[in-house]
Amino acid sequence: MGQGTAPASVALIAAMVTPALLIVGAASLVASALVRMGRVVDRTRVLAAAIQTRETDRLEIDGEPLRRWLERHATRARHAERSIVCLYVSVVVFVATCLSIAIDRLRGDSSGWLAAVLAVTGTLLLLAGGTFMVAESRLSARQISEEIDLALSHLEEVQR
C-alpha cells in the first residue's frame, strides 16, 4: 500500500459517511414534523371538544371560521403525515444506501449504480418531505394570522 492510499476499510467508511449524514438530517426533519403534527392534533382536539360540549363561545369563534379552521387543520395534518412518511422512507433508503455501498465494496465495485440510485431516491424523498412541511407551515402561518386578527377584533370590542 503506497503513501496516501487509504486502506479499503477506511475508504468504505468514508463512502458511507454521506448517507449517514443524510440519515441524521432526515431524522431531524422527522422530529420536527412530528412536533408540528402534535400541535395540529392538540389544537384540533381543543376545537373538537369545544364543539362537542357546545362551548365554542368560550373560544369566541363559531360558524364559518370554525369550519374553516378545522378544515385547515385537517389539511395541515395530511401535509405533516405525508412529510413524515416521506422522511421516514428516506431514512430507510439512506440506510439501504449505506448497505449497498458496503455490499458493492465486498463484491468488488460491481453494483455501484445501486448506491447512486438509492441516494438519489432518498434525496428526492427528503425534497418531497420538506415540500410537504413548507405547505404545512404556510397553512399554519395563515391560521395564526386569522387567530391574531380575531383576537385583535375582540380586544377592540372590549375596549369600546
Protein Blocks (a to p, Z undefined) as FASTA:
>chain_A
ZZhiacfklmmmmmmmmmmmmmmmmmmmmmmmmmmmmmmmmmmmmmmmmmmnopmmmnop
ghjllmmmmmmmmmmmmmmmmmmmmmmmmmmmmmmmmmmmmmmmmnopaammmmmmmmmm
mmmmmmmmmmmmmmmmmmmmmmmmmmmmmmmmmmmmmmZZ
